[in-house]
C-alpha cells in the first residue's frame, strides 16, 4: 500500500499510456494489497501503474506491518476487513457463493508466520501431486516399453516376410 505524503502521482492506463486519474497529498493506493480477503479475484497483484509528476514523497506499508499492528486491535481488524470486502463487492471483484459467503472460508490477514505455514502446506500438497504424477508416469512408461518390446519381437519374427511384402509392393507406408 502506498500513502502519498507530498507530491502528485498519475494513474496510467497501461494500454494507452495516458493518465486516467491524479492522486495528491494524503491519498492512498493499493489498499487491497495489505490484507488477504478470501474470494478476492485480484489476489494481491498490482493492477495500476503510477507516474510521479516531479518529486513525490510516498510511504510504503506492507502486509506484515499491518498484520502486526492489527493483532493488537481485533475490532479495528474486523472493521478493516469488512470495509475491504464491501469495496471489492462494489467493484464486482469478490467471488461469493450462492449464500453470499466468500468461496475460501474465513477472512484472514496473515502474519509472516501464517504465510510461511500456508506456503509449507501448499508445498506439501504440490509434493504429493508431483509424487503421484511421477508414479503414474513410471507405470505408463513401463507399459509403453513393454508394448515397444512386443512390436520389436513381432517385427524380428516376421522380418523376412515384411521385407518381401515391401519389395513386391504389397505393403504401403
TIRO-2110 file (N, C-alpha, C; in Angstrom, 1 decimal):
// TIRO-2110
0.9, -1.2, 0.0, N, 1, A
0.0, 0.0, 0.0, CA, 1, A
0.9, 1.2, 0.0, C, 1, A
0.5, 2.2, -0.7, N, 2, A
1.3, 3.5, -0.8, CA, 2, A
0.4, 4.6, -0.3, C, 2, A
1.1, 5.5, 0.5, N, 3, A
0.4, 6.7, 1.0, CA, 3, A
1.2, 7.9, 0.5, C, 3, A
0.6, 8.8, -0.2, N, 4, A
1.3, 9.9, -0.8, CA, 4, A
1.4, 11.0, 0.3, C, 4, A
2.6, 11.2, 0.8, N, 5, A
2.9, 12.3, 1.8, CA, 5, A
2.9, 13.7, 1.1, C, 5, A
3.6, 13.7, 0.0, N, 6, A
3.7, 15.0, -0.7, CA, 6, A
3.9, 14.7, -2.2, C, 6, A
3.3, 15.5, -3.0, N, 7, A
3.5, 15.4, -4.5, CA, 7, A
2.3, 15.0, -5.2, C, 7, A
2.4, 14.7, -6.5, N, 8, A
1.3, 14.3, -7.4, CA, 8, A
1.7, 13.1, -8.2, C, 8, A
0.8, 12.1, -8.2, N, 9, A
1.0, 10.9, -8.9, CA, 9, A
-0.1, 10.7, -9.9, C, 9, A
0.2, 10.3, -11.1, N, 10, A
-0.9, 10.0, -12.1, CA, 10, A
-1.0, 8.5, -12.2, C, 10, A
-2.3, 8.0, -12.2, N, 11, A
-2.6, 6.6, -12.5, CA, 11, A
-2.6, 6.5, -14.1, C, 11, A
-1.8, 5.5, -14.6, N, 12, A
-1.6, 5.4, -16.0, CA, 12, A
-2.3, 4.2, -16.6, C, 12, A
-3.1, 4.4, -17.6, N, 13, A
-3.7, 3.3, -18.4, CA, 13, A
-2.6, 2.6, -19.2, C, 13, A
-2.4, 1.3, -18.9, N, 14, A
-1.3, 0.6, -19.5, CA, 14, A
-1.5, 0.4, -21.0, C, 14, A
-2.7, 0.4, -21.4, N, 15, A
-3.0, 0.1, -22.9, CA, 15, A
-2.7, 1.4, -23.7, C, 15, A
-3.1, 2.6, -23.2, N, 16, A
-3.0, 3.8, -24.0, CA, 16, A
-1.8, 4.7, -23.4, C, 16, A
-1.3, 4.4, -22.3, N, 17, A
-0.2, 5.1, -21.6, CA, 17, A
-0.6, 6.6, -21.3, C, 17, A
-1.9, 6.7, -21.1, N, 18, A
-2.4, 8.1, -20.7, CA, 18, A
-2.9, 8.1, -19.3, C, 18, A
-2.8, 9.2, -18.6, N, 19, A
-3.2, 9.3, -17.2, CA, 19, A
-4.7, 9.2, -17.1, C, 19, A
-5.2, 8.4, -16.2, N, 20, A
-6.7, 8.3, -16.0, CA, 20, A
-7.1, 8.9, -14.7, C, 20, A
-6.2, 9.2, -13.8, N, 21, A
-6.6, 9.7, -12.5, CA, 21, A
-5.4, 10.4, -11.9, C, 21, A
-5.6, 11.4, -11.0, N, 22, A
-4.5, 12.0, -10.4, CA, 22, A
-4.6, 11.9, -8.9, C, 22, A
-3.5, 11.5, -8.2, N, 23, A
-3.5, 11.3, -6.8, CA, 23, A
-2.6, 12.3, -6.1, C, 23, A
-3.1, 13.0, -5.1, N, 24, A
-2.3, 14.0, -4.5, CA, 24, A
-2.1, 13.7, -3.0, C, 24, A
-1.5, 14.7, -2.3, N, 25, A
-1.2, 14.6, -0.8, CA, 25, A
-2.3, 13.9, 0.0, C, 25, A
-1.9, 12.9, 0.8, N, 26, A
-2.8, 12.2, 1.7, CA, 26, A
-3.6, 11.1, 1.1, C, 26, A
-3.5, 10.9, -0.3, N, 27, A
-4.3, 9.9, -0.9, CA, 27, A
-3.5, 8.5, -0.7, C, 27, A
-4.3, 7.4, -0.9, N, 28, A
-3.7, 6.1, -0.8, CA, 28, A
-4.0, 5.3, -2.0, C, 28, A
-3.1, 4.3, -2.3, N, 29, A
-3.4, 3.4, -3.4, CA, 29, A
-2.8, 2.1, -3.1, C, 29, A
-3.5, 1.0, -3.5, N, 30, A
-3.0, -0.3, -3.2, CA, 30, A
-3.4, -0.8, -1.9, C, 30, A
-4.6, -0.3, -1.4, N, 31, A
-5.0, -0.7, 0.0, CA, 31, A
-5.3, -2.2, 0.1, C, 31, A
-5.8, -2.8, -1.1, N, 32, A
-6.2, -4.2, -1.0, CA, 32, A
-5.0, -5.1, -0.9, C, 32, A
-3.8, -4.6, -1.2, N, 33, A
-2.6, -5.5, -1.1, CA, 33, A
-2.1, -5.8, 0.3, C, 33, A
-2.6, -5.0, 1.3, N, 34, A
-2.1, -5.3, 2.7, CA, 34, A
-3.0, -6.2, 3.4, C, 34, A
-4.1, -6.7, 2.9, N, 35, A
-4.9, -7.7, 3.5, CA, 35, A
-5.3, -8.8, 2.6, C, 35, A
-5.4, -10.0, 3.2, N, 36, A
-5.8, -11.2, 2.4, CA, 36, A
-7.3, -11.4, 2.6, C, 36, A
-8.1, -11.2, 1.5, N, 37, A
-9.5, -11.4, 1.6, CA, 37, A
-9.8, -12.7, 0.8, C, 37, A
-10.5, -13.6, 1.4, N, 38, A
-11.0, -14.8, 0.7, CA, 38, A
-12.0, -14.4, -0.4, C, 38, A
-11.7, -14.9, -1.6, N, 39, A
-12.6, -14.5, -2.7, CA, 39, A
-12.2, -13.3, -3.5, C, 39, A
-11.1, -12.7, -3.1, N, 40, A
-10.6, -11.5, -3.9, CA, 40, A
-10.1, -12.0, -5.2, C, 40, A
-10.8, -11.6, -6.3, N, 41, A
-10.4, -12.1, -7.6, CA, 41, A
-9.1, -11.5, -8.1, C, 41, A
-8.7, -10.4, -7.5, N, 42, A
-7.4, -9.8, -7.9, CA, 42, A
-6.2, -10.4, -7.2, C, 42, A
-6.5, -11.1, -6.1, N, 43, A
-5.3, -11.5, -5.3, CA, 43, A
-4.6, -10.3, -4.7, C, 43, A
-3.3, -10.3, -4.7, N, 44, A
-2.6, -9.1, -4.2, CA, 44, A
-1.7, -8.6, -5.3, C, 44, A
-2.1, -8.8, -6.6, N, 45, A
-1.3, -8.4, -7.7, CA, 45, A
-1.5, -6.9, -8.0, C, 45, A
-0.5, -6.3, -8.6, N, 46, A
-0.6, -4.9, -9.0, CA, 46, A
-1.6, -4.7, -10.1, C, 46, A
-2.4, -3.7, -10.0, N, 47, A
-3.4, -3.5, -11.0, CA, 47, A
-3.3, -2.2, -11.7, C, 47, A
-2.5, -1.3, -11.3, N, 48, A
-2.3, 0.0, -11.9, CA, 48, A
-0.8, 0.4, -12.0, C, 48, A
-0.5, 1.3, -12.8, N, 49, A
0.9, 1.9, -12.9, CA, 49, A
0.8, 3.3, -12.5, C, 49, A
1.8, 3.8, -11.9, N, 50, A
1.8, 5.2, -11.4, CA, 50, A
3.0, 6.0, -12.0, C, 50, A
2.8, 7.3, -12.3, N, 51, A
3.8, 8.1, -12.8, CA, 51, A
3.9, 9.4, -11.9, C, 51, A
5.0, 9.7, -11.4, N, 52, A
5.2, 10.9, -10.5, CA, 52, A
5.3, 12.1, -11.3, C, 52, A
4.6, 13.2, -10.9, N, 53, A
4.8, 14.5, -11.6, CA, 53, A
5.8, 15.3, -10.7, C, 53, A
7.0, 15.3, -11.1, N, 54, A
8.1, 15.9, -10.3, CA, 54, A
8.4, 15.0, -9.2, C, 54, A
8.8, 15.6, -8.1, N, 55, A
9.2, 14.9, -6.9, CA, 55, A
8.0, 14.5, -6.0, C, 55, A
7.9, 13.3, -5.6, N, 56, A
6.9, 12.9, -4.7, CA, 56, A
7.5, 12.1, -3.5, C, 56, A
6.9, 12.3, -2.4, N, 57, A
7.3, 11.6, -1.1, CA, 57, A
6.2, 10.6, -0.8, C, 57, A
6.5, 9.3, -0.8, N, 58, A
5.5, 8.2, -0.7, CA, 58, A
5.9, 7.3, 0.4, C, 58, A
5.0, 7.0, 1.3, N, 59, A
5.2, 5.9, 2.3, CA, 59, A
4.8, 4.6, 1.8, C, 59, A
5.5, 3.5, 2.2, N, 60, A
5.1, 2.2, 1.7, CA, 60, A
4.7, 1.4, 3.0, C, 60, A
3.6, 0.8, 3.0, N, 61, A
3.1, 0.0, 4.1, CA, 61, A
2.8, -1.4, 3.5, C, 61, A
3.5, -2.4, 4.1, N, 62, A
3.3, -3.8, 3.6, CA, 62, A
2.4, -4.6, 4.5, C, 62, A
2.1, -5.8, 4.0, N, 63, A
1.1, -6.7, 4.7, CA, 63, A
1.6, -7.1, 6.1, C, 63, A
2.9, -7.4, 6.3, N, 64, A
3.4, -7.8, 7.6, CA, 64, A
3.3, -6.7, 8.6, C, 64, A
3.5, -5.5, 8.2, N, 65, A
3.4, -4.4, 9.2, CA, 65, A
2.0, -4.2, 9.6, C, 65, A
1.0, -4.3, 8.7, N, 66, A
-0.4, -4.1, 9.0, CA, 66, A
-0.9, -5.3, 9.9, C, 66, A
-0.4, -6.5, 9.6, N, 67, A
-0.8, -7.7, 10.4, CA, 67, A
-0.3, -7.6, 11.8, C, 67, A
0.9, -7.1, 12.0, N, 68, A
1.5, -7.0, 13.3, CA, 68, A
0.7, -6.0, 14.1, C, 68, A
0.4, -4.9, 13.5, N, 69, A
-0.3, -3.8, 14.2, CA, 69, A
-1.8, -4.2, 14.6, C, 69, A
-2.4, -4.9, 13.6, N, 70, A
-3.8, -5.2, 13.8, CA, 70, A
-4.0, -6.4, 14.8, C, 70, A
-3.0, -7.2, 15.1, N, 71, A
-3.1, -8.3, 16.0, CA, 71, A
-3.5, -7.7, 17.4, C, 71, A
-3.1, -6.5, 17.7, N, 72, A
-3.4, -5.9, 19.0, CA, 72, A
-4.8, -5.2, 18.9, C, 72, A
-5.3, -5.0, 17.8, N, 73, A
-6.6, -4.3, 17.6, CA, 73, A
-7.6, -5.1, 16.8, C, 73, A
-8.1, -6.2, 17.4, N, 74, A
-9.0, -7.1, 16.6, CA, 74, A
-10.3, -6.5, 16.1, C, 74, A
-10.9, -5.5, 16.9, N, 75, A
-12.1, -4.9, 16.4, CA, 75, A
-11.8, -4.0, 15.2, C, 75, A
-10.7, -3.3, 15.2, N, 76, A
-10.3, -2.5, 14.0, CA, 76, A
-10.0, -3.4, 12.8, C, 76, A
-9.4, -4.5, 13.1, N, 77, A
-9.1, -5.5, 12.1, CA, 77, A
-10.3, -6.0, 11.4, C, 77, A
-11.4, -6.3, 12.2, N, 78, A
-12.7, -6.7, 11.6, CA, 78, A
-13.3, -5.6, 10.8, C, 78, A
-13.2, -4.4, 11.3, N, 79, A
-13.8, -3.2, 10.5, CA, 79, A
-13.0, -3.1, 9.2, C, 79, A
-11.7, -3.1, 9.2, N, 80, A
-10.9, -3.0, 8.0, CA, 80, A
-11.3, -4.1, 7.0, C, 80, A
-11.4, -5.3, 7.5, N, 81, A
-11.7, -6.5, 6.6, CA, 81, A
-13.1, -6.3, 6.0, C, 81, A
-14.1, -5.9, 6.8, N, 82, A
-15.4, -5.7, 6.3, CA, 82, A
-15.4, -4.6, 5.3, C, 82, A
-14.7, -3.5, 5.5, N, 83, A
-14.7, -2.4, 4.5, CA, 83, A
-14.0, -2.8, 3.2, C, 83, A
-13.0, -3.6, 3.3, N, 84, A
-12.3, -4.2, 2.1, CA, 84, A
-13.2, -5.1, 1.4, C, 84, A
-14.0, -5.9, 2.1, N, 85, A
-15.0, -6.8, 1.4, CA, 85, A
-16.0, -6.0, 0.6, C, 85, A
-16.5, -4.9, 1.3, N, 86, A
-17.5, -4.1, 0.7, CA, 86, A
-16.9, -3.4, -0.6, C, 86, A
-15.7, -2.9, -0.5, N, 87, A
-15.0, -2.3, -1.6, CA, 87, A
-14.9, -3.3, -2.8, C, 87, A
-14.5, -4.5, -2.5, N, 88, A
-14.4, -5.5, -3.5, CA, 88, A
-15.8, -5.8, -4.1, C, 88, A
-16.8, -5.9, -3.2, N, 89, A
-18.1, -6.3, -3.7, CA, 89, A
-18.7, -5.2, -4.6, C, 89, A
-18.4, -3.9, -4.3, N, 90, A
-18.9, -2.8, -5.1, CA, 90, A
-18.3, -2.8, -6.5, C, 90, A
-17.0, -3.3, -6.6, N, 91, A
-16.3, -3.3, -7.8, CA, 91, A
-16.5, -4.7, -8.6, C, 91, A
-17.4, -5.5, -8.0, N, 92, A
-17.6, -6.9, -8.6, CA, 92, A
-16.4, -7.7, -8.7, C, 92, A
-15.5, -7.6, -7.6, N, 93, A
-14.2, -8.3, -7.6, CA, 93, A
-14.2, -9.3, -6.5, C, 93, A
-15.3, -9.6, -5.9, N, 94, A
-15.4, -10.6, -4.8, CA, 94, A
-16.2, -11.8, -5.2, C, 94, A
-15.5, -12.9, -5.3, N, 95, A
-16.2, -14.2, -5.7, CA, 95, A
-16.9, -14.7, -4.4, C, 95, A
-18.3, -14.8, -4.6, N, 96, A
-19.1, -15.3, -3.5, CA, 96, A
-19.9, -16.5, -3.9, C, 96, A
-20.2, -17.4, -2.9, N, 97, A
-21.1, -18.5, -3.2, CA, 97, A
-22.6, -18.0, -3.3, C, 97, A
-23.5, -18.9, -3.6, N, 98, A
-24.9, -18.5, -3.7, CA, 98, A
-25.4, -18.0, -2.3, C, 98, A
-24.9, -18.4, -1.2, N, 99, A
-25.3, -17.9, 0.1, CA, 99, A
-24.7, -16.6, 0.5, C, 99, A
-23.9, -16.0, -0.4, N, 100, A
-23.3, -14.7, -0.1, CA, 100, A
-22.0, -14.8, 0.6, C, 100, A
-21.5, -16.0, 1.0, N, 101, A
-20.2, -16.1, 1.6, CA, 101, A
-19.1, -16.2, 0.6, C, 101, A
-17.9, -15.8, 1.0, N, 102, A
-16.8, -15.9, 0.0, CA, 102, A
-16.4, -17.4, -0.1, C, 102, A
-15.8, -17.7, -1.2, N, 103, A
-15.5, -19.1, -1.5, CA, 103, A
-14.4, -19.8, -0.8, C, 103, A
-13.5, -19.0, -0.1, N, 104, A
-12.4, -19.6, 0.5, CA, 104, A
-12.4, -19.7, 2.0, C, 104, A
-13.6, -19.7, 2.6, N, 105, A
-13.7, -19.8, 4.1, CA, 105, A
-13.5, -18.5, 4.8, C, 105, A
-13.0, -18.5, 6.0, N, 106, A
-12.9, -17.3, 6.8, CA, 106, A
-11.9, -16.3, 6.2, C, 106, A
-12.2, -15.1, 6.5, N, 107, A
-11.3, -14.0, 6.0, CA, 107, A
-10.2, -13.9, 7.0, C, 107, A
-9.0, -13.8, 6.5, N, 108, A
-7.8, -13.7, 7.4, CA, 108, A
-6.8, -12.7, 6.9, C, 108, A
-6.1, -12.1, 7.8, N, 109, A
-4.9, -11.4, 7.5, CA, 109, A
-3.8, -12.2, 8.1, C, 109, A
-2.8, -12.6, 7.3, N, 110, A
-1.8, -13.5, 7.7, CA, 110, A
-0.5, -12.8, 8.1, C, 110, A
0.0, -13.1, 9.2, N, 111, A
1.4, -12.7, 9.6, CA, 111, A
2.4, -13.4, 8.7, C, 111, A
3.6, -13.0, 8.9, N, 112, A
4.7, -13.7, 8.1, CA, 112, A
4.7, -15.2, 8.5, C, 112, A
4.5, -15.5, 9.8, N, 113, A
4.5, -16.9, 10.2, CA, 113, A
3.3, -17.6, 9.6, C, 113, A
2.2, -17.0, 9.5, N, 114, A
1.0, -17.6, 8.9, CA, 114, A
1.2, -17.8, 7.4, C, 114, A
1.8, -16.9, 6.8, N, 115, A
2.1, -17.1, 5.3, CA, 115, A
3.0, -18.2, 5.1, C, 115, A
4.1, -18.3, 6.0, N, 116, A
5.0, -19.4, 5.8, CA, 116, A
4.3, -20.8, 6.1, C, 116, A
3.4, -20.8, 7.1, N, 117, A
2.7, -22.1, 7.3, CA, 117, A
1.8, -22.5, 6.1, C, 117, A
1.2, -21.4, 5.6, N, 118, A
0.3, -21.7, 4.4, CA, 118, A
1.2, -22.2, 3.2, C, 118, A
2.3, -21.6, 3.0, N, 119, A
3.2, -22.0, 1.9, CA, 119, A
3.7, -23.4, 2.2, C, 119, A
4.0, -23.7, 3.4, N, 120, A
4.5, -25.1, 3.8, CA, 120, A
3.4, -26.1, 3.4, C, 120, A
2.2, -25.8, 3.8, N, 121, A
1.1, -26.7, 3.4, CA, 121, A
0.9, -26.9, 1.9, C, 121, A
1.0, -25.7, 1.2, N, 122, A
0.8, -25.8, -0.3, CA, 122, A
2.0, -26.5, -0.9, C, 122, A
3.2, -26.4, -0.4, N, 123, A
4.3, -27.1, -0.9, CA, 123, A
4.1, -28.6, -0.7, C, 123, A
3.6, -29.0, 0.5, N, 124, A
3.4, -30.4, 0.8, CA, 124, A
2.3, -31.0, -0.2, C, 124, A
1.3, -30.2, -0.4, N, 125, A
0.3, -30.7, -1.4, CA, 125, A
0.8, -30.8, -2.8, C, 125, A
1.6, -29.8, -3.2, N, 126, A
2.3, -29.9, -4.5, CA, 126, A
3.2, -31.1, -4.6, C, 126, A
3.9, -31.4, -3.5, N, 127, A
4.8, -32.5, -3.5, CA, 127, A
4.1, -33.8, -3.6, C, 127, A
2.9, -33.9, -3.0, N, 128, A
2.1, -35.2, -3.1, CA, 128, A
1.6, -35.3, -4.5, C, 128, A
1.1, -34.2, -5.2, N, 129, A
0.7, -34.3, -6.5, CA, 129, A
1.8, -34.7, -7.5, C, 129, A
3.0, -34.1, -7.2, N, 130, A
4.2, -34.5, -8.1, CA, 130, A
4.6, -35.9, -7.9, C, 130, A
4.5, -36.4, -6.7, N, 131, A
4.8, -37.9, -6.5, CA, 131, A
3.8, -38.8, -7.2, C, 131, A
2.5, -38.4, -7.1, N, 132, A
1.5, -39.2, -7.8, CA, 132, A
1.8, -39.1, -9.3, C, 132, A
2.1, -38.0, -9.9, N, 133, A
2.4, -37.9, -11.3, CA, 133, A
3.6, -38.7, -11.7, C, 133, A
4.6, -38.7, -10.9, N, 134, A
5.8, -39.5, -11.2, CA, 134, A
5.5, -41.0, -11.2, C, 134, A
4.7, -41.4, -10.2, N, 135, A
4.3, -42.8, -10.1, CA, 135, A
3.5, -43.2, -11.4, C, 135, A
2.6, -42.3, -11.7, N, 136, A
1.8, -42.5, -12.9, CA, 136, A
2.6, -42.6, -14.2, C, 136, A
3.6, -41.7, -14.3, N, 137, A
4.5, -41.7, -15.5, CA, 137, A
5.3, -43.0, -15.5, C, 137, A
5.8, -43.4, -14.3, N, 138, A
6.6, -44.6, -14.3, CA, 138, A
5.8, -45.8, -14.8, C, 138, A
4.5, -46.0, -14.3, N, 139, A
3.7, -47.1, -14.8, CA, 139, A
3.4, -47.0, -16.3, C, 139, A
3.1, -45.8, -16.7, N, 140, A
2.9, -45.5, -18.2, CA, 140, A
4.1, -45.9, -19.0, C, 140, A
5.3, -45.5, -18.5, N, 141, A
6.5, -45.7, -19.3, CA, 141, A
6.8, -47.2, -19.3, C, 141, A
6.6, -47.9, -18.2, N, 142, A
6.8, -49.4, -18.2, CA, 142, A
5.9, -50.1, -19.2, C, 142, A
4.6, -49.6, -19.2, N, 143, A
3.7, -50.2, -20.2, CA, 143, A
4.1, -49.9, -21.6, C, 143, A
4.5, -48.7, -21.9, N, 144, A
5.0, -48.4, -23.3, CA, 144, A
6.2, -49.2, -23.7, C, 144, A
7.1, -49.3, -22.7, N, 145, A
8.3, -50.1, -23.0, CA, 145, A
7.9, -51.6, -23.3, C, 145, A
7.0, -52.1, -22.6, N, 146, A
6.5, -53.5, -22.9, CA, 146, A
5.9, -53.6, -24.2, C, 146, A
5.1, -52.6, -24.6, N, 147, A
4.5, -52.6, -26.0, CA, 147, A
5.5, -52.5, -27.1, C, 147, A
6.5, -51.6, -26.9, N, 148, A
7.6, -51.5, -27.9, CA, 148, A
8.3, -52.8, -28.0, C, 148, A
8.6, -53.4, -26.9, N, 149, A
9.3, -54.7, -27.0, CA, 149, A
8.5, -55.8, -27.7, C, 149, A
7.2, -55.8, -27.5, N, 150, A
6.3, -56.7, -28.2, CA, 150, A
6.4, -56.4, -29.7, C, 150, A
6.3, -55.2, -30.1, N, 151, A
6.3, -54.8, -31.5, CA, 151, A
7.7, -55.2, -32.1, C, 151, A
8.8, -55.0, -31.4, N, 152, A
10.1, -55.4, -31.9, CA, 152, A
10.2, -56.9, -32.1, C, 152, A
9.7, -57.6, -31.1, N, 153, A
9.7, -59.1, -31.2, CA, 153, A
8.9, -59.6, -32.4, C, 153, A
7.7, -59.0, -32.6, N, 154, A
6.9, -59.4, -33.8, CA, 154, A
7.6, -59.1, -35.1, C, 154, A
8.2, -57.9, -35.1, N, 155, A
9.0, -57.5, -36.3, CA, 155, A
10.1, -58.4, -36.6, C, 155, A
10.9, -58.8, -35.6, N, 156, A
12.0, -59.7, -35.8, CA, 156, A
11.6, -61.1, -36.2, C, 156, A
10.4, -61.5, -35.7, N, 157, A
9.9, -62.8, -36.1, CA, 157, A
9.5, -62.8, -37.6, C, 157, A
9.0, -61.7, -38.1, N, 158, A
8.4, -61.6, -39.4, CA, 158, A
9.2, -60.7, -40.3, C, 158, A
10.4, -60.5, -40.0, N, 159, A
11.3, -59.6, -40.8, CA, 159, A
11.4, -59.9, -42.3, C, 159, A
11.7, -61.1, -42.6, N, 160, A
11.8, -61.5, -44.0, CA, 160, A
10.5, -61.4, -44.7, C, 160, A
9.4, -61.7, -44.1, N, 161, A
8.1, -61.6, -44.8, CA, 161, A
7.8, -60.2, -45.0, C, 161, A
8.0, -59.3, -44.0, N, 162, A
7.7, -57.9, -44.2, CA, 162, A
8.6, -57.3, -45.3, C, 162, A
9.9, -57.7, -45.4, N, 163, A
10.8, -57.2, -46.4, CA, 163, A
10.3, -57.6, -47.8, C, 163, A
9.9, -58.9, -47.9, N, 164, A
9.4, -59.4, -49.2, CA, 164, A
8.1, -58.6, -49.6, C, 164, A
7.2, -58.4, -48.7, N, 165, A
6.0, -57.7, -49.0, CA, 165, A
6.3, -56.2, -49.4, C, 165, A
7.3, -55.6, -48.8, N, 166, A
7.7, -54.2, -49.2, CA, 166, A
8.2, -54.2, -50.6, C, 166, A
9.1, -55.2, -50.9, N, 167, A
9.7, -55.3, -52.3, CA, 167, A
8.6, -55.5, -53.3, C, 167, A
7.6, -56.4, -53.0, N, 168, A
6.6, -56.7, -54.0, CA, 168, A
5.5, -55.6, -54.1, C, 168, A
5.6, -54.6, -53.2, N, 169, A
4.6, -53.5, -53.3, CA, 169, A
3.3, -53.8, -52.6, C, 169, A
3.3, -54.9, -51.8, N, 170, A
2.0, -55.2, -51.1, CA, 170, A
1.9, -54.4, -49.9, C, 170, A
2.9, -53.8, -49.4, N, 171, A
2.8, -53.0, -48.1, CA, 171, A
3.1, -51.6, -48.5, C, 171, A
2.2, -50.7, -48.2, N, 172, A
2.4, -49.3, -48.4, CA, 172, A
2.6, -48.5, -47.1, C, 172, A
3.4, -47.5, -47.1, N, 173, A
3.7, -46.7, -45.9, CA, 173, A
3.1, -45.3, -46.1, C, 173, A
END
